[in-house]
Amino acid sequence: MLLKLRKSSLINDSQINITGSKSESNRLLILQALLHGIELENISNADDVQLMMKALASDSKEVDIHHAGTAMRFLSSYFASSPGRNVILTGSTRMKQRPIGILVDALRSMGAEIEYVENEGFPPLKINGKQLKSNHVKLKAGISSQYITSLMLIGSRIPGGLKIELEGDLTSVPYIMMTEKLLNQVGATCSFQNKTIKVAEYSKNTEKKLITVESDWSSASYYYSLVALSAVGTSVSISSYKEDSLQGDSALKELYPEFGVSSEFIGNKLILKKNYNPEIKSLHFDLINTPDIAQTIAVTCLGLGLDCHLTGLHTLKIKETDRLMALKTEIEKFGGKVIITDESLTLESPGKLKSDCTVNTYNDHRMAMAFAPLALVTDLLIADADVVSKSYPDFWKDWSALGIEISEF
């Protein structure tokens, strides 16, 4: 689906409801399948979450999770630690190019039986589920936090629990802390201190726990960008959000004042308001803990005519696409100049954006949504726009309600 976004103005004081966090939902679904008495509400309606639910309910010999990287990593550990569950876990062509060897090596060291079906170090995986018995595993700390979370989630089902030692510099720490807090919230004791994670064996509890999933902060990032590109005085209300969120991307409320955007919590509503236009010409952010909002921030800077230098981005090359190269390619269509390294992006914004550029999305939901706020600055087109369903199926409907002129092209 190719969409045309015409230069628009935001309807002031708009209100949007956003479904639950994809990150929280996927973690809680694994815990619900592993433990007893967990009930969930406000689960995300994202494709990735629907695929996770389908996979957990399936008794098929082959489970295809398509582009869902989180599902691939979490389910690898889940199936490997499920006695008698024999399955081939596969995905899309891109998924078969995304490395998983570090996680597989860790699981094998714990006693898991996993074989590579095609290429060494990459999906698909042939998994023969069994009771894992090793209580200690070491893992590189600078890898994707989803590998670490995947092991944390199954730690409570291992007799005697699990100790995970992290080696080297940590990355995406807030996501590890989210997993720690969710484990404790459902009654599976977990601690994370000094690069050591300890998950206690779960004691069965008949008491039911109702967990309400907070709305997704990664999705909120696109509204922060919209408001940043709007006129001073513009405000948008989004819900349901918590000031003391577990999600790392809640750092948006500390980052976006640099763009003149404030955050105010009233009940479960988060009110974003444009208070002033930034007078600075260049920004530098270290996004080591929040790499998923790098695309949004880069495009916000592009739309405002600000230069930026973003670091801590080494995990972006192994996402749905090589996000650093994708950002460079698409930003330069609008006239910006971009230099990338293995862990950074430097943007020199043009004086005026080119119009009617077509943004390719590379099967990456965040590419479509990150560039969409430019509709407040110029006309543009979004290719394969339905890719947003991976994390935010109602995205285009919600944006039309905000006053963004959208038509199928």
N, C-alpha and C positions, 0 to 999 in steps of 0.2 A: 504494500500500500504506500503510494507516494502522496504526501500531504503538502499543501501550500499553506504557509503561515504568512498572512499579510501584516504589515506594520500596524500595530494596534495600541490601544491604551487600556490599562487595567481599570476595571470597575472598582471604585474605592469602597472600602469596608465590606468586601466579599467574605463569605464564610464557606469553608470546604471541610468535609469530614474525610479522613484518610484511614484506611484499614490498618490492621496490626502490622507490626514490624516483621519483615521477612526473616531477619536474623533471629529474633526471639522466637518466632513461630517454629522455625525448623529445629531449634534446640529443644524447645518444649515438646514437640511431637516425638522426638527420639526418647526423651525422658518419660513421656506418657506411655510409650510402647515398652519401655524397660521396667518401669516401676508401677506401683499400684495406686489407684485412687486419685489420679490427676484429671481434673476437668478443665477445659480451656474455652475461653470466649474471646471474641474479637481477633480470631485467627486471620492472618493475611489471606487475601484472595489472589495472590500472585501465582503465576504459573509454576514457579519453583516450589512453592509450598504445596500446591495441588499435586505436583509430581512426587513430592516427599510422602504425602498422605497415601497416594496410590501405591507407591512402592512398599510402604509399611503394611498395607492391607493385602498385598499380593502374595500368592503362594506359587507364582510362576517360576520356572527354571531360569528365566532370563528377565532381568529388570533393566529397562531403558530409561535413563533419566535425561536424555536429550542434552540441552545446554546447561543443566543445573549443576554447577560446580560444587555448591554447598552440599547438595544431596549426594554427589559422588563421594565426597570425603567423609561425611557423617555415616552414610550407609555402609561404606567399606568396613568401618569398625563395628557397626551394629551387626551386620551379617556375619563377620568373622568371629564375633563373640556369642553367636546364637547357635547352640548345639543342634546339629541335625539339619540346619538350613543350608542347602547347597544351591548356589546361584551363580550365574554369570551377570556381572554388573557392567553395563555398557552405556554408551551415550552417543552424541553427535560426532561428526568428523572433527570439529574443533575440540570436543572433549577428549578425543583420542590423542590430541596433541598436547594436552595439559599434563604436566608431570605429577606423578603420585608416588614415586619410588620411595621417598623419605617416609611417608606414612606406612607404606607396605613393609618396609624394612623394620620399622618400629613394631608393627603388629606381629611380624614373623618372630621378632626377638621375644615376644610375649607368648609365643606358641601357636600363632595363627597359621592356617593352611591357605595360602593364596598363591595363585599362578597367573602369569601374564598370558593372555590369549593371543595377542598379536605382537606388540613391540615392548621390549624390556623397559620397565619404568613408567609405562603409560597404560591407561585403560584400553580395552576391557579387562576385567579381572574375573578369574574363576575362583570362587570362595567356597571352601568347605567349613561351615560353621562348627565351632567346638567351644568347650569351656576353656577360657584362657586362664592360666595359672600364675604367670609371672606378675609380681607385685611392683616391679621397678623397671622403668624405661628411660632412656636418655634421648633427647631430641634437640636439634639445632633451633635456637631461639629466633633466628632471623628469617625463618621461613613463614609461609602463610599461617596465620593464627588458627585457621580452620583445621589444620593437621593436629594442632595441640588440643583444640576443642573437641575434635573427634574422639581422641583418647580419653579426655576428661569425662565425656558423657557416658562412656562404658565403664569407667573406673569403679562405679558403685556396684556393678554386677560381678566383679572379680572377687573371689574369696580373699578376704584380708585387705581389700581395697587396692589402690594404685598410687604409686609415687612417681611423678614425672620430673626429671631434672632437665632444665633448659640450659643449653650451652651457647655462649656468645651474646651478642647484643639483641635485645628484645624488639619485636615489631608488633604493631597493632595491639598493644597492651589492653586497651579498653574492651576489645572483643573477648580476651581471655577473662577479664574481670566480669564481663557480662555473664559468661558461662559459669564462673564461680558463684556469682550471686543467684543465678537461676537454680543451680544445684542446691544451694542452701535453702532457697525459697520452697522447693518441693520436698525438703527433708533429707536430702543426700548430702551429708557433711563434706565441705570442701574448703581448703585453705590455699592461698597463693602468696608466698613470701620468698623474697631473695632468690628468684629463679627456680623455686621448688614448689610444685603443686602436689597436694595430697588430697585424694578422694577416698573417703571411708566406705567400707562395704555397707550397702543399704540394709537397714533393718525394716522388715515389712511392717507397715502401719495401715490399719484399717480405716483411719480417719481420711475422709475425702478432702482434697484441696482444690479450690476453684481459683484459677490463675487468669487474670485479664491481661491480654497482650497489649502493650503500649503501641501507639501508632508509630510508623516508621520514620525515623529522623533522616535517613538518606533521602526519602521522598520529600521531606520538608526542605531539603537543600534547594530544590528547584523553586520553591516559593521565596526563600531568602534571596535567590538570584533575581527573581521577578521584581520583588520589592526594591532591591538595590538599583535596578534599571528603570524604576518608575520615578515620577515627579515627587519632590519633597511634599510630605503630608499624606502620601498614599499609605493605606494599611490593609492587611489581609489577615483574617482569623482562620487558623487551622486546628483541628482536633483529631484524636485525643492525646495530649502530651503531658509529661510530668517534668517538673523542674529538676527533680533528683533522678533523672533517667539513668537506666543501665546502659544505654546505647552510646558508643564512643562518638558517633556523629552528632551528638548533642553539643559537641564543641562548637557547632555553628553559632551558638548564641554568644560565644566569646570571640569568634573570628569576624562575624559580619558587622559589628560596630565600625570596623575599618572601612566598610562601604557605606556607612551612614545608616545602618539598619539596627533597630533596637528590638528586643524580645521582652514581652510582658505576659505572665501567666495569670489567667483568671479562671479558677476552677480547672477544668481539663482543656481549656482553650489556650492556644499560643497565639498572641497577637503580634504581628510583625509590622513595623512602621518605619517609613523612610523619613529620617529627621534632617539630614543635610547631605550635600554632595561632597565627596572627599576632595580635599585640596592637594593631597599628595599625588605624585606621578608614578610611584612604583611601590610594590608590596613584596615582602618575602615571608613565606609561610613554610614551616617544617611540618609536613603532614604524615610523619612516620606512624602516628597513632590513628590517623583518619584518612587513609589513602582513597577511600571510595568517594570522597567529596572533591578530589583533585580536579576532575573534569568540570564540575559545577563552578569551582572557584576560577579556573582558567578562563572559562567562557564569560563569567561575570566581569573579570578584568578586561577581556576583549570588548565587551559591550560598553564599558565605561571609558574605554580608551586608556586604561592603566597598564603599565608594564608590570610583570611579576616574575618572581623566581620561586618555584615550588620544589622542595626537596623531600626526601623520605618516601620516594615513589617506586622503590625497587620491585614491589610485588605487582605493579600494574602490567608488567610485560607478560604475566601468565594468567591474566583474567580472561573474560569471554573473547577478547582480542588483545593484541599488544596495544594497550590504551595510550601509551606514550606516543607511539608512531601514528596511531589513529588521530590523536589530538593535533599533532603537528600537521598532518595532511589536511584535516578539515579546517583548522584555524587559518592556515595559509590561503585557503580559497577566499576568505573574507579580506585578505590583505595583510594579515599579521605575519610576523616573522618569529619562528620558533626554533630553539636549539634544545635538543634532548640528550641526556646521558642515560646510563642504566638506572639512575635513581633521581633524576631531576628534570624539570622543564623550565625553560626561560622564554618568556613571551615579550616581544616588542610589538605593542599594539599600533595599528595604523591610525591616522587622523580621522578617517571616515571609513566605515565598513562597505565593502562591495555588496550589492543587492542581488537577489534571485540566485544565490548559491545553493547547490544541492548538497546536503550533508548526508554522507553515507554512514550507516550505523554498524556495519560489521557484525551483525547478530548480537549487538551489545545494547541492552536497554538503556544504559546510562549515557551512551552517545546521543540517542534521540532526545532524552529528557534534558540533558545538560545544555544542548544547543537551542532548545525551544524558547528560552527567555529572550533570545535575540529578536523575537518578533516584536518587542517593544522598541527596537532600534531600526530594523530593516525588514524587507521581505526576504523569505528564505523557503527552501523546500527540505523536507525530511524524507529520505528514502527508507523503505521497509519500516514505516512508522509503527506498525502493529507489534514490533519487538518489545514495546513497553509492557506488554502483558506479562513478561517474565517477572516483574516486580510490582507493577502498578497498572492493572488492566483498565482502570477508569481515568487514566491520565488525560487523554484528549478530551473526554467528556467534561471533566472538571475544568480544563483550561478554557473550553468554549464558554462555560458558565462565568469565567472570570473576565470575559470580554475579548479573548484572543480570537481573531478571525481565522478560521481553519476550514479548508475545503479539500476534497479529494481531487488530485490532479491527474 
